[in-house]
Amino acid sequence: MQSLVIEGGRRLCGEIQIQGAKNSALPLLAAAILGQGETTFTNCPLLTDIYAACRILSYLGCKCKIDGNTVSADTSNLVNFEVPDDLMREMRSSIIFLGAILGRLGECRLSFPGGCELGPRPIDIHLSALRKMGVTIKEEYGMLDCRVEKELSGAKINLPFPSVGATENIMLAAVLAKGQTEIKNAAREPEITDLAKYLNLCGAKIYGAGESTITIEGVDFLHGCQYEVMPDRIAAITYLCAGAITGGEINLAKVCPEHIDAVIPVLEEMGCHLYSYADNIYINAPKRLKPVKIIRTMPYPAFPTDAQAIVSAVLCKAKGTSIIVENIFENRYKHVGELLKMGADIKTEGKVAIIQGVNKLYGTTVCATDLRGGAALVIAGLAAEGKTEVTNIKHIDRGYESIEKVLSFTGAKIERK
Ligand code: UD1
């Protein structure tokens, strides 16, 4: 099992190029199934979750090729409609293949994704929407057997919660469906807009992505195309936090500043100076950070749940008390126990975490419990006194392309062991 070893206490300075977005690349790779022919994605991050998605595509019959950050998929010969259990388990978000396989083949069999590190991960919203579109779904022995009985047909769908995955699955199923689909209370995350842009380039007719009502006019055929994956907003936030906690000065290149609009005021409240221009964001952090009154995670465009653990780690070293309310996932404070081992002072109760900033964090061995929780430990380690070893980094590798190399460029002492 690999780990990351960090010698904390160095001020980070320099420039970081932000990777392509994992949460965009995954639905895009699934969407490639819908177009007949070859699709090429550039700026695709090289991550274990992306390799897992490529293995699923290959199993289905696609010819997949990875060349640096370019991933191409030739979907001319799709032969399988089943995703085997071992591939489903490799990546929780593989449920995103459901809408695409149904759209292309009218049939799909896969295992139920079950729970994950963040608590129960239900898919009831996905399934009830697909049923409305004419899909019969049988759930037995942990498997989902989905079949389009007559034809996939457009429907009016009102989501009880703006679920990102459900919005993506409905869009994927709707582009080749008969007639019009309307999604009300749709997720507005930038990854939804990226998916719509790609599908529209392939010939789809999706209107309103990024707003709460999305309308999709079904078409008969989609072709492949070349598409550049958007920048990863959570990786960008992570590296801004690395700058913040080390009192550093970092310029991020290849980012979409507007995607992190909800986080910039929080870093400013901590006393950091931020400046964005074109596709760059610059941060200059003070020696001692200030606390933040309250952060509430909410669907986009509000503060993202994926940034919660990472920003919490930074607040551990602020001078004063900060409050966090996690509204999206039930079990997203697992990293807190590990931060406590490093000398942090955090109390959690249900959705709420109260962080009392400390003067010093101390290096020790801590275990990554999930992707963003793991990144939070790396951030804390950068500012801790002495050596921090973060174990179980398979979680971190699911979302960050060579995190140790990126941080080393800005002067961090961090290596993979
Ligand atoms: C996506 C992101 C994840 C991010 C999350 C919220 C990917 C691969 N993952 O996950 O990083 O943290 O959005 O921004 O893009 N829910 C239900 N029933 C459903 C679906 C969701 O109850 O059928 C609940 C979930 O349990 C959760 C909330 O809705 O409490 C948000 O989930 P959702 O927006 O669907 O997140 P994901 O798409 O799984």
Residues whose N, C-alpha, C, O or C-beta is under 5 A from the ligand:
A	BS01	UD1	N23 S93 P120 R121 P122 I123 D124 I125 H126 P162 S163 V164 G165 A166 T305 D306 I328 F329
